[in-house]
Amino acid sequence: MSGHSKWATIKRKKAATDQARGKMFSKYIKEITIAARHGGGDAEANPRLRSAVLAAKSVNMPASNIDRAIKRGTGEVEGVNYEETQYEGYAHGGVALLVEVATDNRNRTAGDIRHVFTKYNGAMAEAGAVSYMFKPRGVITVDKAVISEEALIDAVLEAGADDVNTEGETYEVLTSPSTFERVKEALAAKKIPIQGAELTKIATIQVPVSEKDAEAVIKLVEALEDHDDVQKVYANFSIPDDVLVRLAH
């Protein structure tokens, strides 16, 4: 797992405040709305919507909020029309950043994102400058307490998974986007509980950074993640685990 992925995991565990939960709700509502608009409001027939709904439920979003977001996406109720786009750039130490956004005003958001990069000593880049460094992947987490590594590997590789990694108290099952749903279904069929599942991007090139540089990089990443229009930020930094934990406090 990359330094940024580990950092995100640490931050999720700490994000229990109402303000943090509210920001997560906002991001999931946008994702649900967009997913429903592109693939329809039936979660069983729309894998992206199904994943978004499960993610929203994992943070205890009320069912009424989820239903309303789906109906906005399908046009059953009026709502904001979000547009997806992404921005690329660099943080301190040559760390690459890929920023995915959902916005109802592209010009406003572009200016805001540029301002954040500048404020935190980063630099925006042209389209394609860093996106090639991030590979779309499915990541499914399973609690180590519920199954042995050997049994899990047998179950998921047969369904088309690429690899299984151990991360702390969990296993991470890595898939291609095309086999993501099939692997989830295989786990469900074998009654293996899933702790979390998401389509994400994983850096193919890792940039080692010092503790001092890591602090500057993380400040930029967090400032970008705090922006209301930003859905996800991907970064390719590599930091020792003990440093990540220290910086999180």
VOTOR-497283 format. One line per field, with one value per residue (C-alpha): y negated, x negated, z; residue number from 1; residue in one letter. Coordinates in steps of 0.5 Angstrom, whole numbers. Example, Ala and Ser with C-alpha at 12.3 -4.5 7.8 and 13.67 -1.06 7.14 Angstrom:
2
yy <- c(9;2)
xx <- c(-25;-27)
zz <- c(16;14)
nr <- c(1;2)
rest <- c(A;S)
This chain:
249
yy <- c(0;-7;-12;-16;-10;-9;-16;-16;-10;-13;-19;-15;-12;-19;-22;-21;-29;-31;-36;-30;-26;-32;-33;-25;-25;-31;-27;-21;-24;-27;-20;-17;-23;-22;-15;-14;-20;-16;-8;-9;-9;-1;1;8;6;1;3;-4;-6;0;-1;-9;-7;-1;-7;-12;-6;-5;-12;-11;-16;-16;-12;-18;-22;-16;-16;-23;-23;-17;-21;-27;-23;-20;-27;-25;-31;-37;-38;-41;-38;-36;-35;-31;-33;-32;-36;-34;-37;-36;-37;-39;-34;-32;-28;-27;-29;-27;-31;-28;-33;-34;-41;-45;-51;-48;-55;-57;-50;-51;-57;-54;-48;-53;-57;-51;-49;-55;-57;-50;-50;-46;-47;-45;-41;-40;-34;-28;-30;-25;-21;-16;-14;-12;-5;-4;2;5;6;10;11;17;18;23;25;28;33;35;32;39;40;32;33;39;36;29;32;36;31;26;22;20;21;21;16;16;9;9;13;14;17;13;16;12;13;10;5;11;16;12;14;21;22;19;23;29;27;26;33;36;32;28;21;15;10;5;4;-1;-3;-7;-9;-6;-9;-5;-10;-11;-17;-17;-23;-25;-27;-34;-34;-29;-34;-39;-34;-32;-39;-40;-34;-35;-42;-39;-34;-39;-43;-42;-40;-35;-27;-24;-26;-21;-22;-17;-19;-13;-15;-10;-7;-10;-17;-17;-15;-21;-26;-24;-26)
xx <- c(0;-3;-4;2;6;4;5;12;13;11;15;21;20;20;25;31;33;39;36;31;38;41;36;36;43;43;38;42;48;44;42;49;52;47;47;54;54;50;52;59;62;62;56;56;55;51;44;41;48;48;41;43;49;45;39;45;48;41;41;48;51;59;63;67;61;58;65;66;59;61;67;63;59;64;68;74;73;69;62;55;52;45;39;33;26;19;13;6;0;-6;-7;-14;-19;-17;-11;-5;2;8;14;21;27;35;37;43;38;31;28;29;26;20;19;20;15;10;10;9;3;0;1;-2;-8;-6;-5;1;-1;2;6;3;-3;-2;4;0;-3;4;7;14;15;20;19;23;21;22;21;16;20;25;21;14;9;9;16;18;12;16;23;21;15;20;25;20;17;9;6;7;3;3;4;4;10;13;12;12;15;13;17;17;23;27;26;28;35;34;29;34;39;35;33;41;42;37;40;33;35;32;30;29;29;27;25;19;12;6;-1;-6;-12;-13;-17;-21;-20;-23;-19;-20;-18;-12;-9;-9;-6;-1;1;3;6;11;12;14;19;22;25;32;31;26;28;21;14;8;1;-5;-9;-13;-14;-15;-10;-12;-13;-6;-3;-7;-5;3;2)
zz <- c(0;-2;4;2;2;9;11;8;13;19;18;16;23;26;22;27;28;26;21;18;17;14;9;7;7;2;-3;-3;-5;-11;-12;-12;-16;-21;-21;-22;-28;-32;-30;-28;-21;-20;-15;-17;-25;-24;-20;-19;-16;-12;-9;-8;-4;0;2;4;9;12;15;17;12;13;8;6;4;-1;-4;-5;-8;-13;-15;-17;-21;-25;-25;-21;-17;-18;-16;-18;-25;-23;-28;-27;-28;-26;-24;-24;-20;-16;-8;-5;-6;-13;-11;-16;-15;-18;-16;-18;-17;-18;-19;-22;-24;-27;-27;-20;-18;-23;-19;-12;-14;-17;-11;-6;-10;-10;-2;0;-5;-10;-17;-22;-29;-36;-37;-37;-34;-28;-29;-32;-26;-23;-25;-23;-19;-14;-7;-2;5;9;17;18;24;19;15;13;8;4;4;2;-4;-6;-6;-10;-15;-17;-18;-22;-17;-18;-11;-4;1;9;12;19;22;15;8;2;-5;-11;-17;-24;-25;-29;-24;-18;-18;-19;-14;-9;-11;-10;-3;-2;-4;0;6;7;10;7;11;5;-2;-7;-14;-13;-17;-14;-16;-20;-18;-11;-9;-2;2;9;15;14;7;8;13;7;2;7;9;1;0;6;4;-3;1;5;-1;-2;-10;-9;-9;-8;-8;-10;-9;-10;-4;1;8;14;18;24;21;18;25;28;23;25;32)
nr <- c(1;2;3;4;5;6;7;8;9;10;11;12;13;14;15;16;17;18;19;20;21;22;23;24;25;26;27;28;29;30;31;32;33;34;35;36;37;38;39;40;41;42;43;44;45;46;47;48;49;50;51;52;53;54;55;56;57;58;59;60;61;62;63;64;65;66;67;68;69;70;71;72;73;74;75;76;77;78;79;80;81;82;83;84;85;86;87;88;89;90;91;92;93;94;95;96;97;98;99;100;101;102;103;104;105;106;107;108;109;110;111;112;113;114;115;116;117;118;119;120;121;122;123;124;125;126;127;128;129;130;131;132;133;134;135;136;137;138;139;140;141;142;143;144;145;146;147;148;149;150;151;152;153;154;155;156;157;158;159;160;161;162;163;164;165;166;167;168;169;170;171;172;173;174;175;176;177;178;179;180;181;182;183;184;185;186;187;188;189;190;191;192;193;194;195;196;197;198;199;200;201;202;203;204;205;206;207;208;209;210;211;212;213;214;215;216;217;218;219;220;221;222;223;224;225;226;227;228;229;230;231;232;233;234;235;236;237;238;239;240;241;242;243;244;245;246;247;248;249)
rest <- c(M;S;G;H;S;K;W;A;T;I;K;R;K;K;A;A;T;D;Q;A;R;G;K;M;F;S;K;Y;I;K;E;I;T;I;A;A;R;H;G;G;G;D;A;E;A;N;P;R;L;R;S;A;V;L;A;A;K;S;V;N;M;P;A;S;N;I;D;R;A;I;K;R;G;T;G;E;V;E;G;V;N;Y;E;E;T;Q;Y;E;G;Y;A;H;G;G;V;A;L;L;V;E;V;A;T;D;N;R;N;R;T;A;G;D;I;R;H;V;F;T;K;Y;N;G;A;M;A;E;A;G;A;V;S;Y;M;F;K;P;R;G;V;I;T;V;D;K;A;V;I;S;E;E;A;L;I;D;A;V;L;E;A;G;A;D;D;V;N;T;E;G;E;T;Y;E;V;L;T;S;P;S;T;F;E;R;V;K;E;A;L;A;A;K;K;I;P;I;Q;G;A;E;L;T;K;I;A;T;I;Q;V;P;V;S;E;K;D;A;E;A;V;I;K;L;V;E;A;L;E;D;H;D;D;V;Q;K;V;Y;A;N;F;S;I;P;D;D;V;L;V;R;L;A;H)
